[in-house]
């Protein structure tokens, strides 16, 4: 019988984590009380809210809860606290490289504008790095519910702050709305500026949305990507190009993309040779963080420690960490397996 090792000690990269969604539930309650924000029971109950975002009404409810939580982040010290606590949680779960995704336009009204908001976020990232020792980088994400011109503005801003830790450009929100190709110019700006493309696709929308990410946005990674499992040709393409899918199993179940943890097609992607980086997505709303995704793979999909170690390697290879950092962390995975 194989020895079962502690997945919290397995060095890994966390590549799919949203900014407000990374908040501790207790922190949200404290900030809401501080600012007099009335939270619905779904955010006050201490349990993940019941969500099913596969229909328009369900997605609207998810977005409303997320926006309400974000409204509690009003001052630079709130941003500092969120990032520091997020880093602490990630370190406890074995994350050794974190890439956090944020749309600064969502925070700009309360933080003095778009540029000040991004600078406050980047200051908080640098402070959390110093406090915890966890290397943290930022992906600036456009919102596909907004005009593509807004995305171009964000892409230029992201490039401008490349030397402050911005490493990629994303596209989030409901994949069923609009077309990826509407944002191709924004992604070209980001790519020409040296940023990696990491748009969402293949979560609420089917395999066609993953193909759009590849064809129209030249994705380096795909956020989620699990619906590619429905198209063997697409799986083969992802495997051949070694495009990493940022798979978030607990999120997929919480949002109703799949009914049960065992329905998430981890094995299908694995068997096809598609690299994966397991991620927590929005722990505030889905109730589990990074290590729990590896436990889910172990418990519901029968991943052995050897396979979990390879998943961790895939997350590191798919990261935007510098070569020497990646080499050191990969050696740490080998050490975990040999322990």
N, C-alpha and C positions, 0 to 999 in steps of 0.2 A: 504494500500500500504506500502510495507516495506521501511524503511528508507535506503537510499544508503550512505554508509560510504566511507570515503576516503581510498582507498587501499594503498596509500603511508604511512598511519599511522598504517597499519596492520603489526605487527612483523612477520617476515618470514626468512627462511634460503635460501640462494642462492647457489645452488649446481652444477649448470652447466654453467660455465663461462670460456671461453678460454682467455689466457693471452693477446696476441696482439689484439685479437678481442674485448677486453674490452676498448680499447683506445677511447678517445674523438676524433671526426673527426677534430676539430680545432687543437688539439695537433698533429695529424698526419701531417696536412698541415704545421705547424710550424717546426716540425722536418725534414720534407722533404726539406723545404727551407733551413734549417740550414745545412743540409748535401749535398745539391745539387742533391737530388733524384728527377727525373722526374716522377711524378705520372700520370697515365692515367686519363682521364676525369671521369671514373667510381669512382675514389677515391677523385677527386677534386671538384666534382659538388655539394656537400652538401646534396645530396640525396642518399639513399641506391642504390647500383648498381643493374641493372637488372640481375638476376642470375637464372639459372635452372640447377641444378647439377644432375638431374636424368639420364643424359647420360654422357659418358666419357668426351666429349668436355666441357660440362657445369661444371663438377667437376674440370677439369683442369683449367678453367678460374677462378673459385672461389679460388682454391689453389694458383694460380698465384697472384691474388690480395692480398691474405693474406700474402704471402711471401714478396711481395713488401712493404706492410705496416710494416712487421717485420724487414725489412732491414733498417728501419729508427730508430730502437732502437739500438744504438751503444755504449753508454757509461752508466756507473752506474747511473748518474744523470737522464738519460732518463728512466731507469727502475724505479727509485724512483718516478719520476713524474707520470708515468703510474699507478703504484699501488696506490699512494695517490689519484689521481683523480678518479680512479675506486672505491676506498673506499668511496669517497665523493658522487659519484653518487649512490652507493648502499645504503648508509645511507639515502639519500634523498628519496629513493624508499621504505624505510621501512625494508631493509635487516638488520638483527641483528646478522647474522652469515654468513660468506662468505667462500666458499671453491673454490679456483681458480685453474684451471688446466694448467699445463705448461710442455712442452718438452724442458728441458734445452739444449739439443744438438743443437737445432735450434739457440740458442743465443751464444753458446760457441765460435764460430770463432771470434766474435767481442769483447768478454768479457774475453778473456785470457784462455779459456779452459772450460771443462765440470764442474769441481768442482768450480772454481771461478764463473762461470755463476750462478750455483745454489745458492752459498753463497750470491752473489749480489742480487738475487731475494729474498732470505729469509731475508736479511738485509732490503730490501725495504718493505717487508711485515711487519716486526716488526716496522719499522718507521711509516708506514701508520696506523698501529693499535694504536700507541701512539698518532698520530695526530688526528685521527677521533673517537677513542673509539670502532671501529668495530672489533670484533674478526675475524681474517683471518687465514685460514689454506690452505695448498697446497697439491694438488694431482699431483704427477709426472706422466706424460703420455708418453708411448712409441708410436711410429709411426708404424702402421701396414704395411706401404710401405717399411720399412727398415727390415734388417735381424733380426730374433728373438734373435740372440746373442747380438745385440745392446740393445734389451729390457731387457735382463738379467743384463747387465751392469747398466742400469738405475734403475732396481729394487734394486740392491745392494746399489746403491748410495742413493736411496730414503730411504731405511731402515737405512742407516748410519745417515741420517739427521732427523730421527723421533723425536728426542728431540728438533729440531728447528722448529717444526710446520708442517712437512710432515705427512699427515694422511692417504693417500691413493695412489693407483696405478691405472692408467688408460691405455686405448688403443684407439687411435683416428685415424682419416683419413678414407679413403674410405673402408667401410665394405665389398664391393664387391670384394676386392683384398685379396688374401691369406685366411688362415683359422685361427680361434681363437685358435684352438688346437696347432698351431705352437708356441704360446706364453704361453702355460700352465706352462712351467718351470719358466718363468719370474714371473708369477703371484704366483706360489708356493713360490718363494723366498720372494716376497713382503708379502704374507700372513703369512709365517713363521716368518717374521720380525715384525709382528703386524700391518700391513697396510691393509686397506680395499680395496677390488677389485671393481673398477667402470669403466668397459670397455664400449665403445660405441657399440650399437647394435640396430637393428630395426628402422633404419632411411632410408638410401638408399637401404639397403637390407631388405628382408622380415622377417617374424616371425622366420624362421630358424636361423637367426643371433642372435636373443635373446636367443633361446634355447642353442646355442653354448656358449654364455656368461655364462649361468647357468651351463651347463654340463661340459664344458672344463676349464672355468676360475673361477668357483664358485663365481659368481658375488654377491656382497653385494648390489650393486645398478647397474642399467643399464642406460647408457647415451642414452637418447631419448626413445627407447623402444616402440614407438607408433605403429609400424607395428604389434605388438603382438595382436592388435585389430582384425586382420584377422584370428586369431586362438583361438576359445573359450577355448580349452583345455589349451593352454598356458596362457591365461588370468587367468584361474582358478588356475594354478600352481603359477603364480606370486602373486595372491591374498592370496593363502594359506600360501606361504612362506613369505609374506609381503616384497617382494623385491620392493624397490622404483624405479620408472621410472622417470628419469630427463627429463620431457617433455618441449620442447621449441617451443611453437605454432607459433610464428612469424617466427622463423627460418625455420620451416617445410614448411611454405607457400613461403618464400623467395627463398628456394632452390627447389621448385617445387615438394616436396614430396606430398603435397596436393595443390589443385588449389586455395581454398578459406579458410579463417579462420574457417568458420563453418564446413569445411570438416575434420579438425583435430579431431581425435576420443576421445576427452576429456571425453565426456559422456559415451562412451563405456567402457573406463578404469574405470571411476568412478563407473558406475553401476555394474561392475564386482568386485569391491572392491580392485582394484590395487592401492596402494599408489603412489601419484605423488608429484614431487617437480618441480614446474614451474621454468624455467630458461631462460635467455636471449641469451645464446650461444655465439654469436659474435655481440654485438650491433653496432660495427663500420661498419659492412657490412650489417646488417639487419635492422638497424635504430630504434630499440626500446630496452628499458632496462627492468628491472625486473617488476616494477609496471604495465607496459603495458601488460604483459602476463596475469595478474589477470584481467585487464580491458577487455582483449580479451575474457577471460572465461565468464565474466559477460555479455558482449555485444552480443557475437556470440553464446554462449551456454547456456545462461539463468541462470548462477550460481548466487544464492542468496548470501547475505552477510554471512548467516549461513554456506553455502557451501564453500564460499571463505575462511572463517575462518578455516574450516576443511582442505582445501588445504594447508593453511599456517601451520597448525599443522602437516600435513603429511610431509611437507618439513623439519620441525624441528625434527620430529621423525626419518626421514631418514638421518639426518645430523650426523656428527661424533663429535658433541658437547658433552662435558662432561655432565653427568646426571643433576647436579645442574643448569648448564647454561640452559639446555633444559627445565627444570621445570620452571625456572623463565620466559623464553620466552613464554612458553605455557600459563602461567598465563597472560602474556601481550596480547595474542590473545583473551583470555576470556574478558579481560578489554576492548579491542577494540569492541568486540561484544556487550558488556553491555553499551557502551558509548552512 
